[in-house]
Amino acid sequence: MINISKRLVTSCQFFNGYQTIMSNKAASETNQPKVLIIGAGAAGIAAATKLLKNGFEDVTILEAEDRIGGRIHSVEFGGTVIDLGAQWVHGEKGNTVYELVKDLNVLGSHSSSSYDKYNFFISDQSKLNKNLLDRLYDIASDILEDSEAFVRHGGVINEYFTKHYYEQVLSEFGKDNKDVIHVAELLEEWISKFALCLDPAESWNQIYSDGFRTYVNCGGNPLLHWKDKGYRTLFNILMKNTSLESKIQLNKEVTKISWTKNINCPNKVTVQCSDGSVYYADHIIVTVSLTVLKDFFENVFVPKPSKAKIEAVKQIPLGNIIKIFLKFPRKWWSDDVPDFSFLWTKEDKEKLLEEFSEGPVFNGRLWLQDLFGFYSVESHPDILLGWLVGPMTKQVELIPEETLLKGSMFLLRKFLSKNYDIPEAEHIIRSTWGTNAHFKGTYSYVNAESTDSDEVRRQIIEPLNCDGKDVVLFAGEATHRKYFSTVHGAVDSGYREADRLIQFYKKRQNHKIVIVGAGMAGLGAASELMQNNVEEFVILESQDRPGGRIETIMVDHKPLDLGAQWLHGKDNPLYHLAMKHDLLSDEMSEEGLGLYVRGNGEIVDSFTVERTSFEIGKILEDCQNFTNSDDHPPSIESYLKQRFDSYINCHSNMNEREVLRELYDWHLRFQVIDNSCLSLSKLSAKSWGDYVCLDDVAHYNLKYGYNSLVEVILDDLPKGCVKYNSEVTRIYYENDNKVVLELSDKQVIVCDHLILTPSLGVLKTFGNLSDILPENIVGSIERMGFAGICKIYLFYEDRWWGDSRGFQLLWNKECNFSEKYSWLRHVTGFDEVFNHPNALMTWVGGVAVEEVESLASDKIGKQCTDLLRKFIPSYAVPLPSRVIRTKWLTKPSVRGSYCHITPECDGTGYGIRTMGKPVVVDGVPRILLAGEAVHPSHFSTTHGAYESGQRQAQLLSEYLRTSQ
């Protein structure tokens, strides 16, 4: 049995009326609907009713026809109502239309012309073997219903069908049974026409098998008919208890849609109609038929949508069929034979033009050959419905009604006059979807050009976006990815786009100030706002916790810092805050302690180590003199190498020189880590003196970990002011210059002022900064440096290194590992860990960070052990019991550790100070950057981040105070 749950009706199908829009020249406030819907068909009406029921009162529908309904068109005919468009409800399970009406007693459950078994008649009116035809039909039906086989085969469906149909016929009836083969050929031709009723192509070699993959049948009765008033009953049900009727304007044909920025009416889509009316809307939902949409893209939209979208809509075809209704003075057929399907003999086709020559001819075929049958209509005992398909449908729509009637009667009598006394039909009416400029067809299908039709429809559905807002949305049967060509697909698509707008406004929040990031900069900004009695702010944090690059975990019931580790100096607000809350430990930390070990296991004496450290420190201190000088080295690396080479040359002992070079190499690695850069060649010598730490006490430990500082700051902020898991994906200005933020969960937040505190690494990869920030700030972000540091903690059962305080590794030329160990070359050494007596930690910097972050922890532990055993063979180095490794570089919300100033910033006007300038739009500070990378003298520190947030919040507070 051929499953036509998909569409026989589809053939008659519905469809949202092509539509055009409306407007009013005055464009007064009352005529500025928030949502304008083009088309009052199933999709348009469904979208409008859902919006109205969800509180959207500013909704207007513009319909190009003089009626609502679109491709649903129930009309009076011979004292009853018939459907020129959609006719049946296709299935029950998952069918929105069925769910809407199932309890209202408006549907009939059976079709009198069942469309699953057919009564065939031949053009020469000879007697057909009904049993043979039934068997051949069952073979054909079984093949057509095996959708999975069509999908596996691919290509056009007629190739697969024809091959397997004749294989089974010949297998069952024999190759030499000419009579059977003859009847099989007659039925195959009829099947090829019937298939065009389901997928309305001009020929069934245009129908592609991908449609079997993407289209989904609803379970249950596929042919539920409307008992009384036709499919228009659906609109009465949809519109019940709404004010929609007063919001529909008819005879409104759209001629122009301007969907980008409008000077005369900012932030609105402008729609012009052929009658001169103009309307403005925040959003429009376009529900026109697919072919009309193609015309819209080429001729109505200003500007045109993207090439990809235009190409996508071209790939899905809209076909056409004709329904022909004949009303007779009496019912001349029996209930046992309620339908008539026509099989043409070769001889009758050849002489047909001699018998009837009126109407269009295509390739020698008269149009009547494509009218493949007449079928009874539920609840209409004296009406027959004929289906006409193929390449001549649009021409047949234009022939005179008398020719159509004459041809239909000729056809009925040619096939049936021997067995039936057929009276002349009293009335005739046909559908004209193909030649109606507001539709240009009936419903969509899948052809060879739309092989990946699901993806193509997804592209069509994607709204047109202006300034971050979806301003043009698309609905209609052709936009539904699994119920295309059906009314329930159209209704669902209207609901889908209404839901899109409902969610947009439901998730749209307004705030005075938004702070992006709950790290130290964001918390500093929030604290300063509170100090200035500004409480109208919200903090958006992409992670599930506060702190940003501060992260304290508990190991053996003791805090361990994965991110920021020390407080640097006393002259900063975080030190005072820590003192106030008794968070500081009495124990200070230092770096580079312990034994300096050469690759051969030799320990370098402490005098040489300290003397070298002093010389390096002196060279770097001298770099501070370049800050205000135009004559400066190209980088720290070049200056350091030049000066240290001079120092080495003062030593004549070659072994001593070799030790000094190894110590110099250690300091290079240390400075790469300390400055979070890839190489010292990327570090500015001119800006070296910009960093300030006056008291030079750089390693205060926090008793309870760095997160204890975060907690005391949060305690003084309003509860709930931090929104976690709130990743910002896009930032832009609205036409009123307010700042709009889109989040990954589709939430939209609008604010007057934005304090932006993500890391420099995140800013470098953020998508549209050039749209919201001036070139000098964008250029500064690009030129500033930001790289990663990896911390590796190794935990042991006992303190196997005794009182050595750690190990610093000095590499020589012979001391090499294999390529898979290459990251170890960037390690400086292994230091003791505050609060964890049985742990060592190492730092990895430069280009090795990405590699080590990708390794498994156990592999890192093994390789570190191999490294230690190589350098200190006199120690029994065990494998660690636990390894903890950080991943700041590959963490999307951070992308590194902290900033450094590159030579690209030297003397250019680009850099930290430029990033700290507020972005002022029309006299209003709209966007302010904060973070460690924005503090001119305390960059790379937590207190620098905190202070930068304070400074920007103070600036904003002063503006708010003076602008009131």
Rosetta blueprint (number, residue, H / E / L):
1 M L
2 I L
3 N L
4 I L
5 S L
6 K L
7 R L
8 L H
9 V H
10 T H
11 S H
12 C H
13 Q L
14 F L
15 F L
16 N L
17 G L
18 Y L
19 Q L
20 T L
21 I L
22 M L
23 S L
24 N L
25 K L
26 A L
27 A L
28 S L
29 E H
30 T H
31 N H
32 Q L
33 P L
34 K L
35 V E
36 L E
37 I E
38 I E
39 G L
40 A L
41 G E
42 A H
43 A H
44 G H
45 I H
46 A H
47 A H
48 A H
49 T H
50 K H
51 L H
52 L H
53 K H
54 N L
55 G L
56 F L
57 E L
58 D L
59 V E
60 T E
61 I E
62 L E
63 E L
64 A L
65 E L
66 D L
67 R L
68 I L
69 G E
70 G L
71 R L
72 I L
73 H L
74 S E
75 V E
76 E E
77 F E
78 G L
79 G L
80 T E
81 V E
82 I E
83 D E
84 L L
85 G L
86 A L
87 Q L
88 W E
89 V E
90 H L
91 G L
92 E L
93 K L
94 G L
95 N L
96 T H
97 V H
98 Y H
99 E H
100 L H
101 V H
102 K L
103 D L
104 L L
105 N L
106 V L
107 L E
108 G E
109 S L
110 H L
111 S L
112 S L
113 S L
114 S L
115 Y L
116 D L
117 K L
118 Y L
119 N L
120 F E
121 F E
122 I E
123 S L
124 D L
125 Q L
126 S L
127 K L
128 L L
129 N L
130 K H
131 N H
132 L H
133 L H
134 D H
135 R H
136 L H
137 Y H
138 D H
139 I H
140 A H
141 S H
142 D H
143 I H
144 L H
145 E H
146 D L
147 S H
148 E H
149 A H
150 F H
151 V H
152 R H
153 H H
154 G L
155 G L
156 V E
157 I H
158 N H
159 E H
160 Y H
161 F H
162 T H
163 K H
164 H H
165 Y H
166 Y H
167 E H
168 Q H
169 V H
170 L H
171 S H
172 E H
173 F H
174 G L
175 K L
176 D L
177 N L
178 K H
179 D H
180 V H
181 I H
182 H H
183 V H
184 A H
185 E H
186 L H
187 L H
188 E H
189 E H
190 W H
191 I H
192 S H
193 K H
194 F H
195 A H
196 L H
197 C H
198 L H
199 D L
200 P L
201 A L
202 E L
203 S L
204 W H
205 N H
206 Q H
207 I L
208 Y E
209 S L
210 D H
211 G H
212 F H
213 R H
214 T H
215 Y L
216 V L
217 N L
218 C L
219 G L
220 G L
221 N L
222 P L
223 L L
224 L E
225 H E
226 W E
227 K L
228 D L
229 K L
230 G L
231 Y L
232 R L
233 T H
234 L H
235 F H
236 N H
237 I H
238 L H
239 M H
240 K L
241 N L
242 T L
243 S L
244 L H
245 E H
246 S H
247 K H
248 I E
249 Q E
250 L L
251 N L
252 K L
253 E L
254 V E
255 T E
256 K E
257 I E
258 S E
259 W L
260 T L
261 K L
262 N L
263 I L
264 N L
265 C L
266 P L
267 N L
268 K L
269 V E
270 T E
271 V E
272 Q E
273 C E
274 S L
275 D L
276 G L
277 S L
278 V E
279 Y E
280 Y E
281 A E
282 D L
283 H E
284 I E
285 I E
286 V E
287 T L
288 V L
289 S L
290 L H
291 T H
292 V H
293 L H
294 K H
295 D H
296 F H
297 F H
298 E H
299 N H
300 V H
301 F E
302 V E
303 P L
304 K L
305 P L
306 S L
307 K H
308 A H
309 K H
310 I H
311 E H
312 A H
313 V H
314 K H
315 Q H
316 I L
317 P L
318 L E
319 G L
320 N L
321 I L
322 I E
323 K E
324 I E
325 F E
326 L E
327 K E
328 F L
329 P L
330 R L
331 K L
332 W L
333 W L
334 S L
335 D L
336 D L
337 V L
338 P L
339 D E
340 F E
341 S E
342 F E
343 L E
344 W L
345 T L
346 K H
347 E H
348 D H
349 K H
350 E H
351 K H
352 L H
353 L H
354 E H
355 E H
356 F L
357 S L
358 E L
359 G L
360 P L
361 V E
362 F E
363 N L
364 G L
365 R E
366 L E
367 W H
368 L H
369 Q H
370 D H
371 L E
372 F E
373 G E
374 F E
375 Y E
376 S E
377 V E
378 E L
379 S L
380 H E
381 P E
382 D E
383 I E
384 L E
385 L E
386 G E
387 W E
388 L E
389 V L
390 G L
391 P L
392 M L
393 T H
394 K H
395 Q H
396 V H
397 E H
398 L H
399 I L
400 P L
401 E H
402 E H
403 T H
404 L H
405 L H
406 K H
407 G H
408 S H
409 M H
410 F H
411 L H
412 L H
413 R H
414 K H
415 F H
416 L H
417 S L
418 K L
419 N L
420 Y L
421 D L
422 I L
423 P L
424 E L
425 A L
426 E L
427 H E
428 I E
429 I E
430 R E
431 S L
432 T L
433 W L
434 G L
435 T L
436 N L
437 A L
438 H L
439 F L
440 K L
441 G L
442 T L
443 Y L
444 S E
445 Y L
446 V L
447 N L
448 A H
449 E H
450 S H
451 T L
452 D L
453 S H
454 D H
455 E H
456 V H
457 R H
458 R H
459 Q H
460 I H
461 I H
462 E L
463 P L
464 L E
465 N E
466 C E
467 D L
468 G L
469 K E
470 D E
471 V E
472 V E
473 L E
474 F E
475 A L
476 G L
477 E H
478 A H
479 T H
480 H L
481 R L
482 K L
483 Y L
484 F L
485 S L
486 T L
487 V H
488 H H
489 G H
490 A H
491 V H
492 D H
493 S H
494 G H
495 Y H
496 R H
497 E H
498 A H
499 D H
500 R H
501 L H
502 I H
503 Q H
504 F H
505 Y H
506 K H
507 K L
508 R E
509 Q E
510 N E
511 H E
512 K E
513 I E
514 V E
515 I E
516 V E
517 G L
518 A L
519 G E
520 M H
521 A H
522 G H
523 L H
524 G H
525 A H
526 A H
527 S H
528 E H
529 L H
530 M H
531 Q H
532 N L
533 N L
534 V L
535 E L
536 E L
537 F E
538 V E
539 I E
540 L E
541 E L
542 S L
543 Q L
544 D L
545 R L
546 P L
547 G E
548 G L
549 R L
550 I L
551 E L
552 T E
553 I E
554 M E
555 V E
556 D L
557 H L
558 K E
559 P E
560 L E
561 D E
562 L L
563 G L
564 A L
565 Q L
566 W L
567 L E
568 H L
569 G L
570 K L
571 D L
572 N L
573 P H
574 L H
575 Y H
576 H H
577 L H
578 A H
579 M H
580 K H
581 H L
582 D L
583 L L
584 L E
585 S E
586 D E
587 E E
588 M E
589 S L
590 E L
591 E L
592 G L
593 L L
594 G L
595 L E
596 Y E
597 V E
598 R E
599 G L
600 N L
601 G L
602 E L
603 I E
604 V L
605 D L
606 S H
607 F H
608 T H
609 V H
610 E H
611 R H
612 T H
613 S H
614 F H
615 E H
616 I H
617 G H
618 K H
619 I H
620 L H
621 E H
622 D H
623 C H
624 Q H
625 N H
626 F H
627 T L
628 N L
629 S L
630 D L
631 D L
632 H L
633 P L
634 P L
635 S L
636 I H
637 E H
638 S H
639 Y H
640 L H
641 K H
642 Q H
643 R H
644 F H
645 D H
646 S H
647 Y H
648 I H
649 N H
650 C L
651 H L
652 S L
653 N L
654 M H
655 N H
656 E H
657 R H
658 E H
659 V H
660 L H
661 R H
662 E H
663 L H
664 Y H
665 D H
666 W H
667 H H
668 L H
669 R H
670 F H
671 Q H
672 V H
673 I H
674 D H
675 N L
676 S L
677 C L
678 L L
679 S L
680 L H
681 S H
682 K H
683 L L
684 S L
685 A L
686 K L
687 S L
688 W H
689 G H
690 D H
691 Y L
692 V L
693 C L
694 L L
695 D L
696 D L
697 V L
698 A L
699 H L
700 Y E
701 N E
702 L E
703 K L
704 Y L
705 G L
706 Y L
707 N H
708 S H
709 L H
710 V H
711 E H
712 V H
713 I H
714 L H
715 D H
716 D L
717 L L
718 P L
719 K L
720 G L
721 C L
722 V E
723 K E
724 Y L
725 N L
726 S L
727 E L
728 V E
729 T E
730 R E
731 I E
732 Y E
733 Y E
734 E L
735 N L
736 D L
737 N L
738 K L
739 V E
740 V E
741 L E
742 E E
743 L E
744 S L
745 D L
746 K L
747 Q L
748 V E
749 I E
750 V E
751 C E
752 D E
753 H E
754 L E
755 I E
756 L E
757 T L
758 P L
759 S L
760 L H
761 G H
762 V H
763 L H
764 K H
765 T H
766 F L
767 G L
768 N L
769 L H
770 S H
771 D H
772 I H
773 L L
774 P L
775 E H
776 N H
777 I H
778 V H
779 G H
780 S H
781 I H
782 E H
783 R H
784 M L
785 G E
786 F E
787 A E
788 G L
789 I L
790 C E
791 K E
792 I E
793 Y E
794 L E
795 F E
796 Y L
797 E L
798 D L
799 R L
800 W L
801 W L
802 G L
803 D L
804 S L
805 R L
806 G E
807 F E
808 Q E
809 L E
810 L E
811 W L
812 N L
813 K L
814 E L
815 C L
816 N L
817 F L
818 S L
819 E H
820 K H
821 Y H
822 S H
823 W H
824 L H
825 R H
826 H H
827 V E
828 T L
829 G E
830 F E
831 D E
832 E E
833 V E
834 F L
835 N L
836 H E
837 P E
838 N E
839 A E
840 L E
841 M E
842 T E
843 W E
844 V E
845 G L
846 G L
847 V L
848 A H
849 V H
850 E H
851 E H
852 V H
853 E H
854 S H
855 L L
856 A L
857 S H
858 D H
859 K H
860 I H
861 G H
862 K H
863 Q H
864 C H
865 T H
866 D H
867 L H
868 L H
869 R H
870 K H
871 F H
872 I L
873 P L
874 S L
875 Y L
876 A L
877 V L
878 P L
879 L L
880 P L
881 S L
882 R E
883 V E
884 I E
885 R E
886 T L
887 K L
888 W L
889 L L
890 T L
891 K L
892 P L
893 S L
894 V L
895 R L
896 G L
897 S L
898 Y E
899 C E
900 H E
901 I L
902 T L
903 P H
904 E H
905 C H
906 D L
907 G L
908 T L
909 G L
910 Y L
911 G L
912 I H
913 R H
914 T H
915 M H
916 G L
917 K L
918 P L
919 V E
920 V E
921 V E
922 D L
923 G L
924 V E
925 P E
926 R E
927 I E
928 L E
929 L E
930 A L
931 G L
932 E H
933 A H
934 V H
935 H L
936 P L
937 S L
938 H L
939 F L
940 S L
941 T L
942 T H
943 H H
944 G H
945 A H
946 Y H
947 E H
948 S H
949 G H
950 Q H
951 R H
952 Q H
953 A H
954 Q H
955 L H
956 L H
957 S H
958 E H
959 Y H
960 L H
961 R H
962 T H
963 S H
964 Q L
